């Protein structure tokens, strides 16, 4: 039981340490420099054409609009 309690305390301390930036400066955590755009990708999936399941989903959504 002591191991679980010690682990919980460590997790709480780590979370508190990570939140110090927000507590002190009110500045939230930011992502990496550039992210996907730095790879030259314009979207998350850089596929030239959507898969069949995506095409069906898009067709259903288009039917709902009409």
PyMOL commands that set and color helices and strands:
alter all, ss='L'
color gray80, all
select helices_A, chain A and resi 2-25+35-39+52-65
alter helices_A, ss='H'
color red, helices_A
deselect
rebuild
show_as cartoon
